[in-house]
Structure formats: C-alpha cells, structure tokens
Amino acid sequence: MRFVLDTEQRLLGDTLHGLLTKAGTPALIRRWAAGDHDRTLWSALGETGVFALAVPERHGGAGPLPVELVVAAHELGRHAAPGPIVETLAAAALLDGSAAAGPAAEWLPRIAAGQAVVSLGSPGRIRRALDADAADLILLADGEHLFSAVPEGPAVRALDPARRLFPVRQVERLATGPAVPRAAATAYDLAALACAAQLLGLGRALLDVTVKYARTRRQFGRPIGEFQAVKHHLANALTGLEFARPLAYGAALSFGSPDFPRDVSAAKAAASDAAYATARTALQVHGAIGYTDEYDPSLWIRKVRALRSAWGTPADHRARVLAAVPEVRGESPR
Amino acid sequence: MDLDLSPVEPFRAEVRDWLRRNVPATPLPSLETEAGFAAHRAWERTLAAARLSVVSWPEEYGGRGASPLEWLVFEEEYYAAGAPGRVSQNGINLLALTLFAHGTPGQLGRVLPPMAAGEVIWAQAWSEPGAGSDLAALRATATRADGGWRLNGQKTWSSRAAFADRAFGLFRSGPAAERHRGLTYLMFPLDADGVTVRPVGRLDGRPAFAELFLDDVFVPDRDVIGEPGQGWTVAMSTAGNERGLTLRSPGRFLAAADRLVALWRAHGADPLLRDRVADAWIKARAYRLKGFETISRADDAGAEASVNKVFWSELDVELHETALDILGADAELDGDWLEGYVFSLAGPIYAGTNEIQRNLIAERVLGLPREARR
C-alpha cells in the first residue's frame, strides 16, 4: 500500500501546471467566453496526453487511467481551463462502451490526439450541452439509444461566462442496446470524478491566491492575514480541501470495482463542499475586489459555483453514497 | 499509487477472529466510573495476554512490532467489533511515544511493560487553572532536591486521573519569565505523599478528569524524561501525536459512521437527516484515506497534525449530534450514543483547542504572518 502519487504521476501534474501557466488561462477564459474557440491550448493538452487518458489503447489512447485523469483534471481545474474537457473525456468512455464500432473507430483516435472537441447531453441528467457551438461532435445518450445531436438555439446565459450551455436535439442514431446505458453510467461516473478533481484544483488555486492576498493586503496598519478571523477562514478552507483530495484518489483506484460509483459520489460531494467553502472564503477575504468581473479570481469563484452542481449536486451524490453503504450488525456506537 | 491491503489481510483476519471470540457480549460500564474503570483495566489485561494491547510496539515491551498499516487495520477491526474503549490510551498513545523518542533504555524497560499489561494506567497532567490554551504559562514547579525533584502546584483537567495510577506532565524548573524554556517533563505516582486527587465531573457528571494538588511531592531523577529544562521540546513531540492520527484512529470513526447509517435506517431513514448521515460516513472514509496517505509519507507530526485534529474532532461532534437528532426525544436518555456525544464535545477543546490549531495551520502550513504579540 502506497497511497501517494508516484514520480511519473507527479511529473504529469507538473507538466500540465507549467503548460497552463504559460498559456495564461485568464485571458483564454475571457476569449472563450466571448466565443473565440481557438484550439491552441486544446491541441497542446492533446499532445501532453490528457485526452488519451480516457481512450483505450486499441483506439490510440493510453487509458483508462483514472488516477492520471484525476491528476490532470486537478491541474485543469487549478487553471480554470475553458472548454468541454470533462465532456470530451466522458464522451470517450461513452463511445468506447456503447458498442458503436463505427463512431468509436472514427472519433476515439481523434479525441485521444486532441483533434476533436466533443460535448454531450443526456435527458434528465445533463440537460444542456457545454460549449456545443465549439464541438465537432455532440452526443446524446437517452436510455438504450446513443444519438449525435446539434445545438437548438443560442447559449443560455449562465453565471460562469466561459460555460456556454446549449439545449440540443438528436439527429442521428449511433447505437442502440443495453451497452449504451452501461457506458453512459461509466461515463457519468468518470465525468463526476474529473469534475471533483477540477473542483479541488479550483479550490487549491483560490486558497493560494487568497493566502497571498492576505499576506500583502494591509488594513489597520498590518497585513489582514494577521487577524485570527481571516486565519481561521483560511485554515478551514485548507482542512476541507486536504480531506477531499484522498477521496478523489481513492475513487480513482476503485475504478472497475462495484464501489466505484459510491466512491466517486463521496469524492464529488466532498470536493464540491470544500471548493465551494474555499470560494466563499476567497470572496470574503478579498472583499469587494473579489466581487468584480475584472478581477481574475472571480472567474474561478464562478466556475466553482457552476461545477458544484454539474454532474450531480452534492445532495444527489450523498444519496447515492448512502444507498450503497452496506448493512452493519448493530446501531449502537460502542 | 495503490491501496493494496492484501498483504495485511492475514493480520486483519487474525485480529477479527480473536475479537469475535473475546469482545464482551454486553458492553462494559462507562470507563469514567469506578466499576467501569476496573472492568476496562481487566480488559486491557485480556488484550495484553493476546499481545493485542500495543500491537505497534516492539516485542520486548509487549507489542508485536506491527507496521503503521497493520496498526490502522487493527484499529479498524477493534472498533468494528464494538470492543471497549481504551482506558490506557493516554499512556500508550501519548507517554509511550514520548518515551520512544526521548526516554532512556531504563525508562522504557521500567514503564512500558506494565503499561502494555494494563497494570499501570496513566493520566496526563498538562493544564493548570491559569494555563489552558496558553500552556507555556504554567506555574507548577519542580525544585531540585537530593536525588530528584519536589513538585508543587496545581494541575487540572487531568483525564483519567480520578482512577489512574500515575501521571506525566510539565513543571517549571527555571524562572517563570522564560515561558517555553526552563520546563521539565516528569512522571509521578498519583498515590505519592503530597498528592491530592479531586475528581471533577464532566458534562454528564461522570468523573472523567480530576484536579491534582501537589505539595512537595518527591520524584526521583530517573522519572525525568529528556533533559531537565527541555520539557517543552519533549512535550511537543507528544502534542503532535495527540493531535494526529495516533490518538483518534480512523477505525473508530468508520465504525461509528457505519452504525450511524444503521441507526438512521432503523429510525425510518428520515430524508431531512440524510445529508448529515451521508456526510459523517463520507468524512470517516476521508479520514481513513488521509491516514493511508499520512503513513505512506511517514510523517505524522507538526502542523499537519493540526489539520487532522480539527477534522476528526469536528467529525466526532457532528456524527454524534446527528445520532442524537435521529433519536429524537429519546436523545436525552442515558445510553451509548449520549455518552459518545458527551465524549465528543471535549474533542475540540483538549489537545490544544481548535482555535489554537487553526492558528497553527494558518501560520505554519499556509505561511500567514504571526499575530503581533503584546
């Protein structure tokens, strides 16, 4: 048992952190929000192997590698990278598992290489497709059917300007059968896990920037980070994030076991709460500047609020956890 | 990265089997009562006879040299089996670890085997009426005497001291102005001449701790741990243990969370309480995994331990509060959940209040500036 990242896994995280730092995501996020879907970053992520993590080897990928997926999603969250990244990763699992040989052979190698942007929807679960206008392919999983789809009308205005959400309608059936809902379930769990990891990365970045601000911002003749009220908010934020992280990696390690959906839900609920509490603290400690559109961390704060409810609300995931807890003998706490 | 526990499964199976055959069928009386204390002491002897009282210690002192992972597994099985609370915990989880780090071979050989066997139960003697969160303000003194030291002063909130045999704590052996310097770490018998023990009822009235009045109590040199005057440094190594994994292992929260889910289901699975029940279960799992992370990194001390302490102590309160809310109007009746609740309420206070821990996290982990002190 060695429950820490190995050297290669850490290197993947460091590489992505370097790449995304250099890319300068705040400007990219604002451009993406304005409808500029430049794919330079997407291609670079593809070259680093991010999308290959969800694509099996027979289709040109390296996956599924859930631990590495969590590492990558954490860094993508830390930099609030825009675009349907989680959706594309989930689409890979959906195409691979749906017994849709033709579409899988056509799209999976392109996804793995970072040459395809894919979005998806599913009635009831994923009601609007993220960045559908930027996607080369939109999937719609509905019961035993897998369809391709197209946007139906303009994006719905949302809190995070970089999350452009579209209603979609089906156009062509790609596969039918019991494999589709099974693949959709796996894709959903992988997406929820990646979303949890993104939230942890978003939370980490918000904690770091807020600590930095508290050390330099002066009021009453001293850095505000000297005040216990501020310290305790930040200590709570760290504590929440520190204990949500092992749940995400634990879930990644249970991929393929019957515990995977339960463990994903535990991770998603905890990461949502931890990241959201951190975002609230970031806003409060920054004061009015954090409440402005022009201050970059506000992009992170808005994304946290959005992802908290994306891929299942905390309440959905808590219910799923409890439904999966086995019976024990007694009900006394001895 | 992996979570492969298969190498420790044989050990888990052995522990589980022994516990199934030996855990008392009916719960022991509360260990914070005279009869309960005696029953728990007898249970420690039973554990020791099976070499299960201190599994992580070296064999020569009564343990079996278990790895940190085996210890975590032992704890999981221990609490899952509903085994009695550990009346020896102050000794085996705090003093013993201090002795392993700072004790002489003579002290280890003299103190540890009777501790492992449940023959000597230890109480802690840190706080004083004027030194709680600000422990370095303590005033009880150790004065040089022929062949040892004379202790004078008052200690308070001394857990288990109402019925325990010996105690360990810090005493001022230099000028008061030195705060962290000039302190000495000593062990002393609670039945020695000059020691008066006044049991103090905790929130539910049970004498879970005591005040100690020390009037020229003689302690021989051999019962000083570490160098005289270096007591603060010695004690802080224990503080890291107390706040971290060792005092409150994940196993106890995993077992309590499973039982909370069972309690919730047995009482109609009220959807209004569902999120809180799920949260307790999720947090217990998080603490388990964090424990695996900690032992994989092999450092369970310092400011990181403060993060642990805040987490488990608040989880414990939340978990028991939820249980009482499930019990509804019966929550106020004496019972295991109520006793667990009362016990949990002390967690955010002892071993350094959670406010002190948050200061440590902010300053030592996050690097925020220390508050300007008057």
Interface residues (C-beta under 8 A of the other chain):
Chain A: M1 R2 F3 V4 L5 D6 Q9 V67 L207 V211 A214 R215 R222 P223 G225 E226 F227 Q228 V230 K231 H232 L234 A235 N236 L238 T239 E242 F243 A244 P246 L247 Y249 G250 L253 A266 A269 A270 P314 A315 R318 A319 V321 L322 V325 E327 V328 R329 G330 E331 S332 P333 R334
Chain B: M1 D2 L3 D4 L5 P7 V8 P27 L69 G82 A83 P84 A255 A256 D258 R259 L260 V261 A262 L263 R265 A266 R274 D275 V277 A278 D279 W281 I282 K283 R285 A286 Y287 L289 K290 F292 E293 S296 R297 V307 V310 F311 H320 A323 G335 D336 W337 G340 E355 Q357 R358 N359 I361 A362 E363 V365 L366 G367 L368 P369 R370 E371 A372
